[in-house]
Each structure stands twice: as C-alpha cells, then as structure tokens.
Amino acid sequence: MAVWLLTRTVLMLWVLKILLAPGVDVTPDVSVTYQGWYDILRTGTFPRADVTWQYPPAAAFAILSPALLPFLGYATAFFTLCLLCDALVFGLLLRASRRPGRSARGVWVWVAGVALLGPTVYARYDLMVTAVAVCALLVGIRRPQLLGALAGFGALLKVWPVLLLIGTPRGRVTRLSWSAAVATALALLAVVSAALPGALDFLTAQRDRGTEVESLGALVFHVARHLGWDGAVMFSYGSVEFRGPYVPLVSALALVLTVTAFGWLLVWRLRARTFTPGTLCDAAFVAVLLFTVTSRVISPQYMIWLVGLAAVCLLARSSPMTPPAVLVVVASAVTALEFPLFFSHVTASDPLGVTLLVVRNGLLVAAALTACGRLWRGTVPAPEPRVRPETADAAPGGAVGAEGGTEDTRRLLGP
C-alpha cells in the first residue's frame, strides 16, 4: 500500500505539473485533444470531422467522464478519475491475492508496471479500459455472463477487450460469455448510435494511417533514414508516423502478421484440451501481446493493457506466464525512456532512440513468443509417438505373429 501511494503521488504531481520532468509533455492529449472532443460530444455528435477520433463509440463515456467531477477543471478531473481507476485495480488485485492458491506477485506487477510507465498512464483513457478488463478476468468463469458483458462493454471502449474471451472453456461458459458480449455490445451500440450520430465512423478513420515510429515495422525506416531513404516523420492521426516510399508495404506486412497471429490463436483454440481457471487469463494475455507486437502502431499506452493482464495472470502461484510478465514490466521501463523522456531521439532516429526501440520491441517480441510457447505446452496435448506396424507386431527375438519367424528367416529356412 505504501509503495502504491508513494508512486501514485509522484505520477499525479507529474501530470499536474507540480513536479517538472524532462521529455515530452504528455498532458495536452487531455487538456487539448480530449477536452476538444468533450466539447463536441456535449453538442450531441461525435467529432466526425476530426481524423484523430479513431475510437469505438463507448469511448465517448471516457471522454465525458470528467463531468462527474464538475468542481475540478477538465484535465484535473480526468487525471483524478484515472487515479481512482488505478486504485480500483490495485484493490481488486490485492483482495484476489489473498485467496487460497493466489500470490501477491500480480499486485507487484501492477504497482511496478504502472509506476515505470510514468505519466502517460494518467494522460490516456487506456487505464480506464484496462480496469474494465481486469474486472472481467477477475470475475472469470465463475460468472460467465458478467465476464461477457464486461468484455463487450470493453470492446466498445477500445476493441481489444474482446480478446479476453479467447480462452473461455468450451461449452456452457463459452456460450454464455460470448452471447453476453455480443448482446451487450449490440445494445450499447444501438443506444449510442441513436444518441450521437457518427458512432461507426471510427471503422474507416485509420485506413490511411502510416507506420507509427515506435512500432516494430518502424525499425526498418529508422535504419533506412541513415541509408538515404526518401521519407519523413509526420504528426498524423494523433501520432508521429513515417510517411514515404514503402511505408504502405510495411503497414500491409504488419496487417499480414496480425492475421497470422490470430490464425495461430484460432489453431490453438481448436487444439487446446486443458482449460484451467488460469487459462482464461493466460490466453487473453497472449492474444493482446500478439495484437500489440504485430500492430503498425505501438503507442506507449498500449503497455498499460499488457501490465494489467500480466498482473491478473501472476495472481496464480502456478502461472506459466511469469517470464513473459517480467519481460513486459522491463519493457514498460524502457517505454518510459523512449516516451516521454527521449522521444526527440526516437523521432530523429539517432543511435539512442533506435537502441531504445530495438530493446523495447525486442522485449515485447520475446515476451510474445515465450507466452505463446507456454500457453501451447500447457493446454495442447503432445502428439503420441507413431509406431510402425511392423514394429508393433514384432515379437521378441524377431518373430512375427504366430508364424515363428520373420519373412527373411522363413526365406532362408525354406518351406
């Protein structure tokens, strides 16, 4: 508790600019962008003319949430609500860690991971989405309909929480949770669409995006800039991206990798036979890791999702996800170095910036591959070794069946 209070006090002082730190100021996303959307949403429509609005319709609830604290300014109210969501996740993890067979490791993953990510955590609404996802996983298979409802709601907040359902046990739990997710999402979508025009515009808002400078594919262009590549770094669609020759190709390859990753998940789902209570959390962690690593955008706030899911996984003493969870926590620390502290070096593609990206993205790739392997080995039965028919039928001493000798022996002995 003391460590959580100390680290969160520092984060709040940081975003409130009472403590000044080097690097990029992360707060304009709230005080300018979010507040601008807030003003538009209050008029009864989504910000349809703004290409930086790329979010599902329920994101409007997060943007409008500071209205719950009208006695504070917009930015201060938003930071305060993020702090409360952080406290909620911490409290839920702490309570769950005290059950039989549980460990406090998950609590420490959350405390350390969020602190290491720095002020970005409170300057994006992803913490609110992660809180919904953590609640859904902690409900687990004991209450599949609530699990599904929370996953459906989370999917309309920022899409990725739908992946929480990839590891539900076959049968009743899957039927109840998946149907609840669909019903919740459709009902909420109908309500929001009726209240605010433009609810589905987000589906086409990102089709012309480039490759974000922090993504795995961006490493190609960071190196290419030193080899005469004729491209540029531009602020577009709310993030800093590469634009120029071959960028569409790399973005397409990232999409192919994402499709391949989800193909692997489908194969795993079809072949998995061992579903334990922990499989739900482990599979969700693996799925979101794959989604993050293969995306053409790896924004710093994406790490919040991974920290939350890793924390839930490590509540189980026997969780196989300990190594990838540790890698995610280390990657969170490196992420804070590349953004906001040394982001100017990243955009300049200088040795420090490229090194930070190589290390951070390398850690994420290692975490994804390790997690995939551990999930597969723990849930998919190993194939039985094939035995050749002639070996299976052979009797000791080289005899075959009841005939008293192999075919070669009978040939030598004659009839």
C-alpha positions in Angstrom: 0.0 0.0 0.0 2.8 2.5 0.9 4.6 1.9 -2.4 1.4 2.4 -4.3 0.6 5.6 -2.5 4.2 7.0 -3.0 4.4 6.1 -6.7 0.9 7.4 -7.5 1.5 10.6 -5.7 4.6 11.2 -7.9 2.5 10.4 -11.0 -0.2 12.8 -10.0 2.3 15.6 -9.2 3.9 14.9 -12.6 0.7 15.2 -14.7 -0.4 18.2 -12.7 2.9 19.8 -13.5 3.8 20.4 -9.9 6.8 18.2 -10.5 8.7 19.1 -13.7 10.5 16.4 -15.6 12.4 16.3 -18.9 11.0 15.0 -22.1 7.7 15.4 -24.0 4.7 16.9 -22.1 2.0 14.2 -22.2 -0.8 16.3 -20.8 -2.0 18.2 -23.9 -3.7 15.0 -25.1 -6.1 15.5 -22.2 -6.2 19.3 -21.8 -6.4 20.0 -25.6 -7.5 16.9 -27.6 -9.8 15.2 -25.1 -11.3 18.4 -23.9 -11.9 19.4 -27.5 -13.8 16.1 -28.1 -15.6 16.7 -24.8 -17.0 20.0 -26.1 -18.1 18.4 -29.4 -19.7 15.3 -27.7 -21.7 17.6 -25.4 -23.4 19.0 -28.5 -24.8 15.6 -29.3 -22.5 14.3 -32.0 -19.2 12.5 -32.4 -16.2 14.6 -33.7 -16.8 13.3 -37.2 -14.6 15.9 -38.9 -11.6 15.1 -36.7 -9.4 12.3 -38.2 -7.8 11.8 -34.8 -11.0 10.3 -33.4 -10.3 6.6 -34.0 -12.2 5.0 -31.2 -15.3 2.9 -30.8 -18.5 4.7 -29.7 -18.3 3.8 -25.9 -15.1 5.8 -25.8 -17.4 8.8 -25.5 -18.1 7.7 -21.9 -14.4 8.0 -21.0 -14.1 11.4 -22.7 -17.2 12.7 -21.0 -16.4 11.2 -17.6 -14.8 14.4 -16.1 -18.3 15.8 -16.0 -18.7 13.6 -12.9 -16.3 16.0 -11.1 -17.6 19.4 -12.2 -15.9 21.2 -9.3 -12.5 20.4 -11.0 -11.1 21.5 -14.3 -11.4 19.0 -17.2 -7.8 17.9 -17.1 -7.6 17.6 -13.3 -10.9 15.7 -13.2 -9.6 13.3 -15.8 -6.3 12.7 -14.0 -8.3 12.1 -10.8 -10.6 9.6 -12.4 -7.5 7.7 -13.8 -6.1 7.6 -10.3 -9.4 6.2 -9.0 -9.4 3.5 -11.7 -5.8 2.7 -10.7 -6.8 2.4 -7.1 -9.7 0.2 -8.1 -7.5 -2.2 -9.9 -5.0 -2.2 -7.1 -7.7 -3.0 -4.6 -9.2 -5.8 -6.6 -5.8 -7.4 -7.2 -4.9 -7.1 -3.6 -8.1 -8.7 -2.5 -7.8 -11.5 -5.0 -4.2 -12.2 -4.0 -5.4 -13.3 -0.5 -7.4 -16.2 -1.8 -6.1 -19.8 -1.5 -3.6 -20.6 -4.2 -3.0 -17.0 -5.1 0.1 -14.8 -4.9 0.9 -11.1 -4.3 3.1 -11.2 -7.4 0.3 -9.9 -9.5 -0.2 -6.9 -7.2 3.5 -6.0 -7.5 3.4 -6.3 -11.3 0.6 -3.7 -11.3 2.3 -1.4 -8.8 5.7 -1.5 -10.5 4.5 -1.6 -14.1 2.2 1.4 -13.9 4.9 3.4 -12.0 7.6 2.5 -14.5 5.4 3.7 -17.4 5.3 7.2 -16.0 2.8 10.0 -16.6 1.5 8.6 -19.8 -0.7 6.2 -17.7 -2.8 9.1 -16.3 -2.8 11.1 -19.6 -4.7 8.5 -21.7 -8.0 6.8 -21.1 -6.5 3.3 -21.6 -6.2 2.9 -17.8 -10.0 3.0 -17.6 -10.3 0.3 -20.3 -7.7 -1.8 -18.5 -9.7 -1.5 -15.3 -12.8 -2.9 -17.1 -10.6 -5.8 -18.5 -9.1 -6.6 -15.1 -12.6 -6.7 -13.5 -13.8 -9.1 -16.3 -10.9 -11.5 -15.8 -11.3 -11.5 -12.0 -14.9 -12.4 -12.4 -13.7 -15.2 -14.6 -15.5 -18.3 -15.5 -17.4 -18.3 -12.2 -19.8 -15.7 -13.7 -19.6 -16.1 -17.4 -22.4 -13.7 -18.3 -20.8 -10.9 -16.4 -17.5 -11.7 -17.9 -19.0 -11.5 -21.4 -20.9 -8.2 -20.6 -17.7 -6.5 -19.4 -15.8 -7.8 -22.4 -18.5 -6.5 -24.7 -18.5 -3.1 -23.0 -14.7 -3.0 -23.1 -14.7 -3.8 -26.8 -16.8 -0.7 -27.4 -14.4 1.3 -25.4 -11.2 0.2 -27.3 -11.8 -3.0 -29.2 -9.0 -5.2 -27.7 -11.0 -6.4 -24.6 -13.0 -8.7 -26.9 -9.8 -10.8 -26.8 -10.5 -11.6 -23.2 -12.9 -14.3 -24.4 -10.4 -16.3 -26.5 -9.6 -18.6 -23.5 -13.1 -19.4 -22.2 -13.6 -23.2 -21.7 -15.7 -24.9 -24.3 -19.4 -25.5 -23.6 -21.6 -23.6 -21.3 -19.0 -20.9 -20.2 -18.2 -20.0 -23.9 -21.9 -19.9 -24.9 -22.9 -17.7 -22.0 -20.0 -15.3 -22.1 -19.8 -14.9 -25.8 -23.5 -14.4 -26.2 -23.5 -11.8 -23.3 -20.7 -10.0 -25.0 -22.5 -9.8 -28.3 -25.8 -8.7 -26.7 -24.1 -6.1 -24.6 -22.1 -4.7 -27.5 -25.1 -4.5 -29.8 -27.4 -3.0 -27.2 -24.8 -0.4 -26.3 -24.0 0.4 -29.9 -27.7 0.9 -30.6 -28.2 3.3 -27.7 -25.0 5.3 -28.5 -25.8 5.4 -32.3 -29.3 6.7 -31.5 -28.0 9.4 -29.2 -24.9 10.5 -31.1 -24.5 10.5 -35.0 -21.3 9.1 -36.4 -20.8 6.2 -33.9 -19.3 3.9 -36.6 -17.1 6.4 -38.3 -14.1 5.0 -36.4 -14.2 1.9 -38.6 -12.7 3.8 -41.6 -10.8 6.6 -39.7 -7.4 4.8 -39.7 -7.3 3.3 -43.2 -4.8 5.9 -44.5 -2.5 5.7 -41.5 1.2 5.2 -41.9 3.6 3.3 -39.7 3.9 4.7 -36.2 7.5 5.5 -35.3 7.5 3.2 -32.2 6.2 0.1 -33.9 8.1 -3.0 -34.8 7.9 -2.2 -38.5 9.1 1.3 -38.0 12.6 -0.1 -37.2 13.0 -0.6 -40.9 12.6 3.1 -41.6 14.7 4.2 -38.6 17.6 2.3 -40.3 16.6 3.3 -43.8 16.8 7.0 -42.9 20.6 6.6 -42.5 20.8 4.9 -45.9 19.2 7.7 -47.9 15.5 6.7 -47.7 13.4 9.5 -49.1 10.7 9.7 -46.4 9.6 11.8 -43.5 8.4 11.8 -39.9 5.0 13.5 -39.6 2.4 14.0 -37.0 -0.7 12.4 -38.4 -3.9 10.8 -37.0 -2.9 11.8 -33.5 0.6 10.1 -33.5 4.0 10.5 -35.1 4.3 8.3 -38.2 6.6 7.5 -41.0 5.3 8.6 -44.4 7.0 7.9 -47.8 8.2 5.1 -50.1 7.5 1.6 -48.9 5.5 2.7 -45.9 2.3 1.2 -47.3 4.1 -2.1 -47.9 5.4 -2.3 -44.3 2.0 -1.4 -43.0 0.4 -4.2 -45.1 3.0 -6.7 -43.8 2.1 -5.7 -40.3 -1.5 -6.5 -41.1 -0.4 -9.9 -42.5 1.5 -10.6 -39.3 -1.6 -9.7 -37.3 -3.8 -12.0 -39.4 -1.2 -14.8 -39.0 -1.1 -14.3 -35.2 -4.8 -14.6 -35.0 -4.7 -17.6 -37.2 -2.3 -19.2 -34.7 -4.8 -18.3 -31.9 -7.6 -20.0 -33.8 -5.5 -23.1 -34.2 -4.6 -23.1 -30.5 -8.3 -22.7 -29.7 -9.3 -25.7 -31.8 -6.5 -27.9 -30.5 -6.4 -26.9 -26.8 -7.8 -29.6 -24.5 -6.8 -28.5 -21.0 -8.7 -25.4 -19.8 -7.9 -24.4 -16.2 -9.2 -21.3 -14.4 -5.9 -19.7 -15.3 -6.2 -20.4 -19.0 -8.7 -17.6 -19.4 -6.2 -15.0 -18.2 -3.2 -16.6 -19.9 -4.9 -16.8 -23.3 -6.1 -13.2 -23.0 -2.5 -12.0 -22.2 -1.1 -13.9 -25.1 -3.7 -12.6 -27.5 -3.2 -9.0 -26.6 0.6 -9.4 -26.7 0.3 -10.7 -30.3 -2.1 -7.9 -31.2 0.3 -5.3 -29.7 3.5 -6.7 -31.2 2.2 -7.1 -34.8 0.3 -3.7 -34.9 1.6 -0.9 -37.1 1.1 1.3 -34.0 2.6 0.6 -30.6 1.8 3.6 -28.6 3.2 3.8 -25.0 -0.3 3.5 -23.5 -0.7 0.0 -25.1 1.7 -1.2 -22.4 -1.0 -0.4 -19.8 -3.1 -3.2 -21.2 -0.2 -5.7 -21.0 0.7 -4.7 -17.4 -2.9 -5.2 -16.3 -3.3 -8.6 -18.0 0.1 -9.8 -16.7 -0.9 -8.8 -13.2 -4.0 -10.9 -13.3 -2.1 -13.9 -14.7 0.5 -13.7 -11.9 -2.1 -13.8 -9.2 -2.0 -17.6 -9.7 1.0 -19.2 -7.9 1.4 -21.7 -10.7 1.0 -19.3 -13.6 3.2 -20.2 -16.6 3.3 -16.6 -17.6 5.9 -15.4 -15.1 8.8 -15.0 -17.6 6.8 -13.0 -20.2 5.2 -10.9 -17.5 8.6 -9.9 -16.2 9.6 -9.1 -19.8 6.6 -6.8 -20.1 7.5 -5.0 -16.8 11.0 -4.4 -18.1 9.6 -3.3 -21.4 7.5 -0.8 -19.5 10.6 0.8 -18.0 12.2 1.1 -21.5 9.0 2.5 -22.9 9.1 5.4 -20.4 12.6 6.1 -21.6 11.7 6.3 -25.3 8.5 8.2 -24.5 8.3 10.7 -23.0 11.9 11.1 -21.8 13.9 10.7 -25.0 11.2 10.8 -27.7 13.1 13.5 -29.6 15.9 11.0 -30.1 13.3 8.4 -31.4 11.9 10.8 -33.9 15.4 11.8 -35.0 16.3 8.1 -35.5 19.6 8.7 -33.7 21.5 5.8 -32.1 20.0 6.4 -28.6 16.4 6.4 -30.0 16.9 3.4 -32.2 18.6 1.5 -29.4 15.7 2.1 -27.1 13.2 1.0 -29.7 15.2 -2.2 -30.5 15.4 -3.1 -26.8 11.7 -2.3 -26.1 10.3 -4.1 -29.1 12.7 -6.9 -28.7 11.5 -7.5 -25.2 7.9 -7.5 -26.4 8.7 -10.0 -29.2 10.5 -12.2 -26.7 7.5 -12.0 -24.3 5.0 -12.8 -27.1 7.0 -15.9 -28.3 7.6 -17.1 -24.8 4.0 -16.7 -23.8 2.8 -18.5 -26.9 5.0 -21.4 -26.3 4.0 -21.7 -22.6 0.3 -21.5 -23.4 0.6 -24.1 -26.1 2.5 -26.6 -24.0 0.2 -26.2 -21.1 -3.1 -26.7 -22.9 -2.4 -28.7 -26.1 -1.7 -32.4 -25.6 1.6 -33.6 -27.1 1.1 -35.9 -30.1 1.5 -39.6 -29.4 4.6 -41.1 -31.0 3.9 -43.1 -34.1 4.7 -46.8 -34.0 5.3 -48.5 -37.3 3.0 -51.5 -37.9 5.9 -54.0 -38.4 7.5 -52.8 -35.1 4.2 -53.1 -33.3 3.5 -56.6 -34.5 7.0 -57.9 -33.9 7.5 -60.4 -31.1 10.7 -60.7 -29.0 13.5 -62.5 -30.9 12.5 -61.2 -34.3 9.3 -63.4 -34.5 6.3 -62.1 -36.3 2.8 -63.2 -35.2 2.4 -66.9 -34.6 4.3 -68.0 -37.6 7.5 -68.3 -35.6 9.9 -66.1 -37.7 10.4 -63.1 -39.9 9.8 -63.2 -43.6 13.6 -63.1 -44.2 14.2 -66.0 -41.8 11.5 -68.2 -43.4 13.0 -67.5 -46.8 16.4 -68.8 -45.6 15.0 -71.9 -44.0 12.7 -72.7 -46.9 9.2 -74.2 -46.7 
